[in-house]
Amino acid sequence: MDERSNITSRFATYFGARLLTQEWLSPGGGEHEMYATALQPRLKSVQKVVSAYAVYRPDGLWSLLLVNKDPKNAYKFRVDFRSPSIGAVSRLACPADVYQFSNANYDLSSDEDRPFPIKSEPPEHRMWIEREGALALPPYSITVVRGKGRDPKVFSWARGSVLRIVEKPIH
């Protein structure tokens, strides 16, 4: 803030809240259906540092929220829709919107008494095309992936169906 108490920079919490309310969920409101996700990492330790949440939005898009809580490691992931009841698998249609917020967008000063953003940029937005390969989750990041996928009513979504996210560390 400046000397008149005007906001001069946005903090990371602002950008995180905007990702949740404007990109992950439909900003127009409406009924969102939340679905189970299953992380299937090669390393069990990944389950403690990566969280995934999936919603089917009222506009007919799937929206995934992926949080990498690991301060040092990035992870790659891909998304599969699996319906064990009919043995079907499908993928998110591409191109898909990707929004990412990480230390590439934000840096806070080391001033303990009056911290202020040194860098305060909005989340990166890009279109993802599957042939580009798996998407990367940067360290300490929030990622929203939004696109078309199987309609859960048509896909025989039943108990045991999951949105499977397969990730591996990037070395």
C-alpha positions as a printed Julia matrix, in Angstrom:
171×3 Matrix{Float64}:
   0.0     0.0     0.0
   1.03    3.54   -0.5
   0.93    6.34    2.09
  -2.81    6.87    1.35
  -3.6     3.17    1.97
  -4.21    2.48   -1.73
  -3.37   -1.0    -2.94
  -0.34   -0.75   -5.21
   0.39   -4.47   -5.7
  -1.61   -7.65   -5.56
  -0.45  -10.45   -3.28
  -0.36  -14.13   -4.26
  -3.62  -14.81   -2.38
  -5.44  -12.47   -4.76
  -4.27  -14.4    -7.82
  -5.03  -17.74   -6.14
  -8.58  -16.64   -5.32
  -9.11  -15.41   -8.88
  -7.94  -18.76  -10.28
 -10.46  -20.59   -8.1
 -13.44  -18.3    -8.68
 -12.91  -17.23  -12.29
 -11.07  -20.08  -14.04
 -11.57  -23.34  -12.13
 -15.24  -22.71  -11.33
 -17.66  -20.99  -13.68
 -17.79  -17.29  -12.77
 -21.47  -17.18  -13.73
 -22.36  -19.67  -11.0
 -24.67  -22.59  -11.54
 -24.47  -26.2   -10.45
 -20.97  -27.67  -10.47
 -20.53  -31.42  -10.06
 -17.44  -32.5    -8.15
 -15.84  -35.85   -9.03
 -13.33  -38.13   -7.38
  -9.74  -38.0    -8.53
  -7.05  -40.6    -8.04
  -3.39  -39.78   -8.18
  -1.37  -42.66   -9.51
   2.22  -41.56   -9.13
   5.31  -43.61   -9.6
   6.53  -42.33   -6.24
   4.24  -42.59   -3.2
   5.7   -39.36   -1.79
   3.99  -37.45   -4.63
   0.57  -38.13   -3.09
   1.55  -35.92   -0.15
   2.63  -32.94   -2.24
   0.21  -32.92   -5.19
  -3.55  -32.46   -4.74
  -6.14  -32.73   -7.51
  -9.78  -31.64   -7.66
 -12.17  -32.09  -10.6
 -15.46  -30.39  -11.38
 -17.86  -30.69  -14.29
 -19.01  -27.13  -14.87
 -22.48  -25.94  -15.94
 -20.99  -24.86  -19.28
 -20.12  -28.51  -20.07
 -16.39  -28.19  -19.45
 -14.23  -30.26  -17.14
 -12.06  -28.16  -14.88
  -9.16  -29.55  -12.9
  -7.4   -27.83  -10.04
  -3.89  -29.18   -9.39
  -1.82  -27.94   -6.47
   1.88  -28.76   -6.23
   2.92  -28.15   -2.61
   6.5   -29.27   -3.19
   8.82  -26.25   -2.89
  11.59  -27.76   -5.03
  10.24  -30.31   -7.5
   8.09  -30.04  -10.61
   5.9   -32.94  -11.76
   4.45  -33.96  -15.11
   0.91  -35.24  -15.39
  -1.75  -36.44  -17.78
  -5.44  -36.98  -17.23
  -7.49  -40.1   -17.98
 -11.24  -40.5   -17.54
 -11.86  -44.09  -16.43
 -15.17  -45.86  -16.0
 -14.57  -49.31  -14.49
 -18.25  -50.22  -14.92
 -17.88  -50.24  -18.71
 -14.08  -50.52  -18.93
 -13.75  -47.3   -20.89
 -10.94  -44.75  -20.88
 -10.86  -41.35  -22.52
  -8.78  -38.18  -22.34
  -9.44  -34.49  -22.02
 -10.06  -32.99  -25.47
  -7.43  -30.58  -26.73
  -6.79  -27.79  -27.06
  -7.47  -27.1   -23.39
  -6.99  -23.91  -21.39
  -4.14  -24.0   -18.86
  -3.69  -21.36  -16.17
  -0.63  -21.57  -13.91
   0.48  -19.48  -10.99
   3.97  -20.11   -9.6
   7.16  -18.34   -8.59
   7.54  -17.41  -12.27
   4.68  -14.96  -11.64
   5.32  -13.86   -8.09
   8.16  -13.0    -5.74
   7.92  -11.45   -2.28
  10.56   -9.21   -0.7
  12.57  -10.44    2.27
  11.5    -7.45    4.41
  10.02   -9.13    7.5
   8.32   -6.0     8.83
   6.73   -4.75    5.62
   6.88   -7.43    2.92
   5.94   -6.34   -0.55
   5.77   -8.05   -3.94
   8.9    -7.64   -6.03
   7.14   -9.36   -8.91
   3.33   -9.58   -9.05
   2.04  -10.86  -12.38
  -1.21  -12.66  -13.18
  -1.21  -16.41  -13.81
   0.15  -17.59  -17.14
  -2.52  -18.64  -19.64
  -1.87  -20.86  -22.62
  -3.57  -23.47  -24.75
  -2.39  -27.04  -24.29
  -2.33  -29.5   -27.14
  -1.91  -33.15  -26.16
   0.79  -33.82  -28.72
   2.96  -31.46  -26.66
   3.1   -34.28  -24.1
   2.38  -34.24  -20.41
   1.78  -30.95  -18.63
   4.25  -29.79  -16.0
   3.32  -28.62  -12.51
   6.02  -26.17  -11.38
   7.17  -26.23   -7.73
   4.78  -24.47   -5.32
   2.16  -23.89   -7.99
  -1.56  -23.81   -8.67
  -2.66  -25.09  -12.08
  -6.13  -25.05  -13.63
  -6.77  -27.16  -16.73
 -10.12  -26.61  -18.42
 -11.52  -28.33  -21.47
 -14.02  -30.7   -23.0
 -14.2   -34.31  -21.99
 -16.75  -37.08  -21.76
 -20.13  -36.01  -20.42
 -20.42  -37.83  -17.1
 -24.07  -38.74  -17.83
 -23.14  -40.34  -21.16
 -19.94  -41.93  -19.9
 -21.77  -44.16  -17.4
 -20.08  -42.42  -14.52
 -20.7   -44.71  -11.59
 -19.29  -45.55   -8.21
 -15.63  -46.35   -8.7
 -15.22  -44.1   -11.72
 -12.33  -41.72  -11.31
 -10.48  -39.0   -13.0
  -7.01  -40.51  -12.95
  -4.03  -38.21  -12.86
  -0.71  -39.83  -13.57
   2.34  -37.83  -12.67
   6.04  -38.28  -12.35
   8.82  -36.07  -11.08
  10.73  -33.96  -13.56
  14.46  -34.45  -13.16
